[in-house]
Amino acid sequence: MRESGHDPHRQVELPGGAWLVRAAPPGSRSIDPRISLFGAVRLTVNGRDLRLAGRNARALLAVLALDQRTRFRDAISADLWPDLPESEASSALRQALWLLKSGMVGAGIDPSAILDCDKERIGLRPEITIELDVSRFEACMLDRPARVEEAIDLYGGDLAEGINLECLARDRERLADLFEDALAEASRRRMLSGEFDRARDAALRLLRRDPLREEAHTVLIELYGLTGSRSQVSRQYRRLRGILATELNVEPLRETEDAYRVAISRAAARTHLGAAWTMTTDRSYSGAVRG
């Protein structure tokens, strides 16, 4: 049996040429955990995705990642299973923790390198740096100006999709609102920089999530004024008025009304220019034929 001594994750050669990876000790610099909570919950360590069997294990990881304090077990189990009796919730927590640890062991990772657990408390180890996509996303949105394009790329889906727990609902809604704000800002920035197709994509993506976001309708109205026809401008404006009247019983904002009038004027002017150019071209062609 032969060991390689160059890495804290010691590799042990077994008979037949197979290798066994011994987990690094807690706090080792070779431990590079990354947790993704947007979309499916995932744990990656040193570039390797860990298999987390069971919804409860993924739910536990999400709760630990969002609040990285070491917390009492009964508080965590009450968050995850508020409707269960205390004994059943405690049993469910033990099972979820066992599954989470098993996923780490199966990937050759010592669970104590990431988890800080004892008989009363559970948490993530405070001495290691864990990259969390939610933290990166929030940092992008807190910057001034916000780094909305990076934030949009990070948002791979709503928080912990498929795990419908009340303890995650508030963060899920808050992060979804931030994502929609990023789409709204990106659509306007893209339009102002002349990226009309990408601006339209962002505005439509936002409206698929929330048809009441008036700023997205306004961007589309302005875009159609710049690149489309009067009928497209009018259609988008009527669509907005209908949605606002039906859902909120309100009129569009003054800024939207102003944008609509400008967009109609631009589309009309472009139509007149196109018609005038066509007539001039036709006359020149007819004169050339007669000549």
C-alpha positions as CSV (number, residue, x, y, z in Angstrom):
1,M,0.0,0.0,0.0
2,R,1.4,3.4,-1.0
3,E,0.5,6.9,0.0
4,S,1.1,10.2,-1.8
5,G,2.2,12.9,0.6
6,H,1.8,16.0,-1.5
7,D,-1.9,16.8,-0.7
8,P,-3.9,17.1,2.5
9,H,-6.4,14.7,0.9
10,R,-4.0,11.7,1.2
11,Q,-4.4,9.3,-1.7
12,V,-3.8,5.6,-0.8
13,E,-3.1,3.1,-3.5
14,L,-4.9,-0.2,-2.9
15,P,-4.1,-3.5,-4.4
16,G,-5.0,-3.6,-8.1
17,G,-4.2,0.0,-8.8
18,A,-7.4,1.6,-7.1
19,W,-7.0,4.7,-5.0
20,L,-8.7,5.6,-1.8
21,V,-9.0,9.3,-0.8
22,R,-8.6,10.0,2.8
23,A,-10.5,13.1,3.9
24,A,-8.4,16.1,5.0
25,P,-8.6,17.1,8.7
26,P,-11.1,19.7,9.8
27,G,-10.1,23.2,8.7
28,S,-7.7,21.9,6.0
29,R,-7.0,24.4,3.2
30,S,-7.9,21.8,0.6
31,I,-11.5,21.9,1.7
32,D,-13.3,24.2,-0.8
33,P,-17.1,23.8,-0.2
34,R,-19.5,25.5,-2.5
35,I,-23.3,25.5,-1.8
36,S,-25.8,26.3,-4.5
37,L,-29.3,27.1,-3.4
38,F,-30.8,28.7,-6.5
39,G,-32.8,26.0,-8.3
40,A,-31.8,22.6,-7.0
41,V,-29.8,22.5,-3.7
42,R,-26.3,21.3,-4.4
43,L,-23.1,20.9,-2.4
44,T,-19.8,20.8,-4.2
45,V,-16.5,20.1,-2.5
46,N,-13.2,20.6,-4.3
47,G,-15.0,20.7,-7.6
48,R,-16.9,17.5,-7.0
49,D,-20.7,17.4,-6.7
50,L,-21.8,15.4,-3.7
51,R,-24.9,13.2,-4.0
52,L,-27.4,14.3,-1.3
53,A,-30.0,11.6,-1.1
54,G,-33.4,12.7,0.2
55,R,-35.3,16.0,0.3
56,N,-34.7,16.3,4.0
57,A,-31.0,16.3,3.7
58,R,-31.1,19.0,1.0
59,A,-33.6,21.0,3.2
60,L,-31.2,20.8,6.2
61,L,-28.3,22.0,4.1
62,A,-30.3,24.9,2.8
63,V,-31.3,26.0,6.3
64,L,-27.7,25.7,7.6
65,A,-26.3,27.6,4.6
66,L,-28.8,30.5,4.9
67,D,-28.1,31.0,8.6
68,Q,-24.5,29.8,9.2
69,R,-24.7,30.1,13.0
70,T,-24.4,27.0,15.0
71,R,-28.0,26.5,16.3
72,F,-29.8,24.2,18.7
73,R,-31.1,21.1,17.2
74,D,-34.6,21.6,18.4
75,A,-34.7,25.0,16.8
76,I,-33.7,23.6,13.5
77,S,-36.1,20.7,13.6
78,A,-38.9,23.1,14.6
79,D,-38.1,25.2,11.5
80,L,-38.0,22.3,9.2
81,W,-41.0,20.3,10.6
82,P,-43.2,22.7,12.6
83,D,-46.3,20.5,12.3
84,L,-44.6,17.4,13.7
85,P,-44.5,16.5,17.4
86,E,-41.1,17.3,18.9
87,S,-40.0,13.7,19.1
88,E,-40.8,13.0,15.5
89,A,-39.2,16.2,14.3
90,S,-36.0,15.3,16.3
91,S,-36.0,11.9,14.6
92,A,-36.4,13.5,11.2
93,L,-33.5,15.8,11.9
94,R,-31.2,13.0,12.9
95,Q,-32.1,11.1,9.7
96,A,-31.5,14.2,7.6
97,L,-28.2,14.8,9.2
98,W,-27.1,11.2,8.7
99,L,-28.0,11.5,5.0
100,L,-26.1,14.7,4.7
101,K,-23.0,13.2,6.3
102,S,-23.3,10.1,4.2
103,G,-23.2,12.2,1.1
104,M,-19.9,13.7,2.3
105,V,-18.4,10.4,3.3
106,G,-19.4,8.9,-0.1
107,A,-17.3,11.6,-1.8
108,G,-14.3,11.0,0.5
109,I,-15.0,14.1,2.7
110,D,-14.8,14.0,6.5
111,P,-18.2,15.6,7.5
112,S,-16.4,17.3,10.5
113,A,-14.4,19.3,8.0
114,I,-17.6,21.1,7.0
115,L,-20.2,20.5,9.8
116,D,-19.9,21.6,13.4
117,C,-22.1,19.2,15.3
118,D,-22.5,18.0,18.9
119,K,-25.4,16.5,20.8
120,E,-27.2,19.8,21.1
121,R,-26.1,22.0,18.2
122,I,-25.6,21.8,14.4
123,G,-24.0,24.3,12.1
124,L,-21.4,24.9,9.4
125,R,-17.8,25.2,10.7
126,P,-17.1,28.9,11.2
127,E,-13.4,28.6,10.4
128,I,-13.8,27.6,6.8
129,T,-14.9,29.8,3.9
130,I,-18.0,28.4,2.1
131,E,-18.9,30.0,-1.2
132,L,-22.7,30.4,-1.4
133,D,-24.4,31.6,-4.6
134,V,-27.1,33.4,-2.6
135,S,-24.4,35.5,-0.8
136,R,-22.8,36.4,-4.2
137,F,-26.1,37.3,-5.6
138,E,-27.0,39.6,-2.7
139,A,-23.6,41.3,-2.9
140,C,-24.1,42.0,-6.6
141,M,-27.5,43.6,-5.9
142,L,-26.1,45.7,-3.0
143,D,-23.3,47.2,-5.1
144,R,-23.9,50.7,-6.4
145,P,-24.5,50.5,-9.3
146,A,-25.8,47.0,-8.9
147,R,-24.1,44.3,-10.9
148,V,-27.3,43.1,-12.4
149,E,-25.9,41.0,-15.3
150,E,-23.8,39.0,-12.9
151,A,-26.8,38.7,-10.5
152,I,-29.0,37.4,-13.4
153,D,-26.4,34.8,-14.3
154,L,-26.2,33.6,-10.7
155,Y,-30.0,33.1,-10.4
156,G,-30.4,29.6,-11.6
157,G,-34.0,29.3,-10.3
158,D,-36.0,30.2,-7.2
159,L,-34.5,29.3,-3.8
160,A,-34.4,25.6,-3.1
161,E,-36.9,24.6,-5.8
162,G,-38.9,21.6,-4.8
163,I,-38.5,22.1,-1.1
164,N,-41.7,23.9,0.0
165,L,-41.0,24.7,3.6
166,E,-42.4,27.7,5.4
167,C,-39.0,28.5,6.9
168,L,-37.6,29.1,3.3
169,A,-40.6,31.0,2.0
170,R,-39.6,34.5,3.2
171,D,-36.1,34.2,1.8
172,R,-37.5,32.7,-1.5
173,E,-39.8,35.6,-2.0
174,R,-37.2,38.2,-1.0
175,L,-34.6,36.8,-3.4
176,A,-37.2,36.4,-6.2
177,D,-38.1,40.1,-5.8
178,L,-34.4,41.1,-6.1
179,F,-34.1,38.9,-9.2
180,E,-37.0,40.7,-10.8
181,D,-35.5,44.0,-9.9
182,A,-32.3,42.9,-11.7
183,L,-34.3,42.0,-14.8
184,A,-36.0,45.4,-14.8
185,E,-32.8,47.2,-14.4
186,A,-31.0,45.1,-17.0
187,S,-33.8,45.6,-19.6
188,R,-33.4,49.4,-19.4
189,R,-29.6,49.4,-19.3
190,R,-29.5,47.1,-22.4
191,M,-32.0,49.3,-24.2
192,L,-30.0,52.4,-23.5
193,S,-26.8,50.7,-24.7
194,G,-28.5,49.7,-28.0
195,E,-28.8,46.0,-27.1
196,F,-32.4,45.9,-28.2
197,D,-32.9,42.1,-28.5
198,R,-31.4,41.5,-25.1
199,A,-33.4,44.3,-23.6
200,R,-36.6,42.7,-25.0
201,D,-35.6,39.3,-23.6
202,A,-35.1,40.7,-20.1
203,A,-38.4,42.6,-20.2
204,L,-40.3,39.5,-21.4
205,R,-38.6,37.3,-18.9
206,L,-39.7,39.6,-16.1
207,L,-43.3,39.8,-17.4
208,R,-43.5,36.0,-17.5
209,R,-42.8,36.1,-13.8
210,D,-44.9,39.1,-12.9
211,P,-47.2,40.6,-15.6
212,L,-47.9,43.6,-13.3
213,R,-44.3,45.0,-13.5
214,E,-45.1,48.2,-15.3
215,E,-41.5,49.2,-15.9
216,A,-41.1,46.1,-18.1
217,H,-44.1,47.0,-20.2
218,T,-42.7,50.5,-20.5
219,V,-39.4,49.2,-21.8
220,L,-41.2,47.2,-24.4
221,I,-43.3,50.2,-25.5
222,E,-40.1,52.2,-25.9
223,L,-38.3,49.4,-27.7
224,Y,-41.2,49.1,-30.2
225,G,-41.1,52.8,-30.7
226,L,-37.4,52.5,-31.6
227,T,-37.5,49.4,-33.7
228,G,-41.1,48.3,-34.3
229,S,-44.4,49.6,-35.6
230,R,-47.2,51.8,-34.2
231,S,-49.4,48.8,-33.9
232,Q,-46.8,47.0,-31.7
233,V,-46.5,50.1,-29.5
234,S,-50.3,50.4,-29.2
235,R,-50.8,46.7,-28.6
236,Q,-48.3,46.7,-25.7
237,Y,-49.8,49.8,-24.2
238,R,-53.4,48.3,-24.4
239,R,-52.1,45.1,-22.8
240,L,-50.7,47.1,-19.9
241,R,-53.8,49.1,-19.4
242,G,-55.9,46.0,-19.4
243,I,-53.8,44.2,-16.9
244,L,-53.7,47.2,-14.5
245,A,-57.4,47.8,-14.8
246,T,-58.3,44.2,-14.2
247,E,-55.8,43.4,-11.4
248,L,-55.4,46.7,-9.6
249,N,-58.1,49.1,-11.0
250,V,-55.5,51.8,-11.7
251,E,-54.2,53.7,-14.7
252,P,-50.6,53.6,-16.1
253,L,-48.1,55.9,-14.5
254,R,-47.5,59.3,-16.0
255,E,-44.0,58.2,-17.0
256,T,-45.5,55.3,-18.9
257,E,-48.0,57.6,-20.7
258,D,-45.2,59.9,-21.7
259,A,-43.1,57.0,-23.0
260,Y,-46.1,55.8,-25.0
261,R,-46.6,59.1,-26.7
262,V,-42.9,59.4,-27.6
263,A,-42.9,55.8,-28.8
264,I,-45.9,56.3,-31.1
265,S,-44.3,59.5,-32.5
266,R,-41.0,57.7,-33.2
267,A,-42.7,54.7,-34.8
268,A,-44.9,57.0,-37.0
269,A,-41.9,59.1,-38.0
270,R,-40.0,56.0,-39.0
271,T,-43.0,54.8,-41.0
272,H,-43.3,58.1,-42.9
273,L,-39.6,58.1,-43.6
274,G,-39.8,54.6,-44.9
275,A,-42.8,55.4,-47.1
276,A,-41.1,58.5,-48.5
277,W,-37.9,56.6,-49.3
278,T,-40.0,53.9,-51.1
279,M,-41.8,56.5,-53.2
280,T,-38.5,58.3,-54.1
281,T,-37.0,54.9,-55.1
282,D,-40.0,54.0,-57.1
283,R,-40.0,57.3,-59.0
284,S,-36.3,57.1,-59.7
285,Y,-36.7,53.6,-61.0
286,S,-39.7,54.6,-63.2
287,G,-37.7,57.5,-64.6
288,A,-34.8,55.3,-65.4
289,V,-37.1,52.9,-67.2
290,R,-38.8,55.6,-69.3
291,G,-35.4,57.1,-70.1
